[in-house]
Amino acid sequence: MSTENSEIADWLLRLSTAHKRWGFGLCFLYLRNIKGFVWNHKRVYRIYRELELNLRKGIKRDKPEALSIPETINQVWSMDFMSDTLNDGRAIRTFNVIDDFNREGLWVDVDLSLPTTRVIRSLEKIMEWRGKPLAIRCDNGPEYISQTLKDWTVKQRITLLYIQPGKPTQNAYIERFNRTARHEWLDLHLFDSIEQAQLLAIQWLWSYNNERPHTAIGGVPPRQLLKQA
């Protein structure tokens, strides 16, 4: 291979490695329009084929590790926020908490704002009747990484399990809960007030826990699985 052909091959290999989704067209345009090379299109494409870059397979994605299933209640809870609006256009937030063991919805709190202190207050209310979890899984939202929450969990001897940024699959149980809440509660109602949204949340949560079959836990409602356990 000539020196110039070697240079073309080197550029193609570097571009294909750095930009895995670029095909020949983008590579050639980069070399022509960005780097200023005047190599013939057919010549560059011939080398591209000789390097078998046209046969590259799709990007291999990292397969997320499956979430472990707790063996008992209060082993791991998951928490997350959702957003919606009132009829007057004001944004509202919901704070959702589930027990990963039986996917039971432990609470849905609704308000215009849900700062860290409100998160702690909601968790304490749940703990009054449910008991204390060993760990709580959450994302890296500002309410969750605040020192106030960290200090509270240390005092309560609760471990915070932070998922990696941009990896919602690591919090799959609450993500699935959120999708169901969106589809069967939030999207079905127009809310005139926080009080109305909260009432409908409580009503939906009772049905979710006691009547709605959950395919991931054997086709039974969360509370039924709890009784069986």
C-alpha positions, -999 to +999 in steps of 0.1 A: +000+000+000+013+034-009+022+060+017-008+081+007-032+050+008-018+042+043-026+078+054-062+074+041-065+041+059-052+056+091-077+084+089-106+061+082-097+038+111-093+067+135-126+083+125-145+049+127-131+044+162-138+079+175-172+081+158-188+047+159-220+057+143-204+075+113-207+057+080-185+062+049-204+094+039-197+113+070-161+101+071-155+112+036-171+146+041-150+152+072-118+144+053-129+166+024-146+195+040-130+197+075-095+184+069-092+197+033-079+165+017-087+162-020-086+124-023-109+109-049-142+095-036-138+061-053-103+057-040-113+065-004-143+042-006-122+013-020-099+016+010-129+018+033-141-015+019-107-031+021-106-023+058-141-039+060-154-009+078-186-013+057-192-046+075-191-031+110-218-045+132-241-023+153-230-007+185-228-032+213-247-017+242-239-024+278-265-047+293-277-033+326-274-056+355-307-070+367-320-055+399-318-079+428-351-088+443-353-082+481-362-112+502-384-094+526-402-061+532-383-030+542-350-044+527-349-018+499-373+010+491-372+031+459-382+068+456-386+092+427-403+123+415-428+129+387-442+161+373-476+173+360-497+205+359-529+218+374-557+232+352-545+267+358-511+258+344-491+256+376-466+228+377-470+201+404-447+174+416-453+140+430-430+121+454-434+083+449-421+056+472-424+019+468-411-013+485-390-032+460-399-065+477-436-066+466-436-034+444-461-019+469-467+018+466-460+031+500-470+067+494-475+094+467-471+129+479-484+158+457-476+195+460-463+225+441-429+220+456-413+190+474-380+200+489-357+178+509-374+186+542-407+174+526-391+142+514-379+135+549-413+142+564-429+118+539-405+091+546-410+095+584-448+092+579-443+059+560-419+046+586-446+052+613-467+024+600-444+004+577-412+003+597-377+015+587-360+004+555-324-009+554-318+010+522-335+035+498-326+036+461-328+069+443-313+090+415-289+120+419-315+147+420-307+177+442-332+167+469-315+133+472-278+144+473-284+172+498-265+170+530-297+173+549-310+140+536-276+124+540-274+134+576-310+122+582-302+087+567-270+084+587-290+092+619-317+066+609-290+041+599-305+039+564-282+033+534-288+055+503-283+036+471-276+061+443-280+050+407-255+061+381-264+094+363-284+087+331-290+051+341-328+049+350-327+012+344-309+009+377-340+022+393-363+000+372-389-008+399-399+028+406-396+037+369-422+010+361-444+023+390-441+058+376-452+047+341-483+030+356-491+060+377-488+082+346-510+060+325-537+051+350-538+082+372-521+114+360-531+111+324-568+104+332-575+134+353-575+172+351-567+186+385-582+219+398-562+218+430-534+201+450-560+187+473-579+170+445-547+156+429-537+142+463-571+126+469-571+110+435-536+098+442-546+081+474-576+064+457-555+052+428-527+039+451-552+018+471-565+002+439-529-003+427-519-021+459-551-041+465-568-048+432-545-043+402-526-075+391-489-069+388-473-091+361-438-089+375-448-105+408-469-134+395-500-116+384-513-106+419-516-072+436-487-061+458-507-065+490-517-101+481-480-110+476-473-095+510-499-117+526-485-148+509-451-140+521 
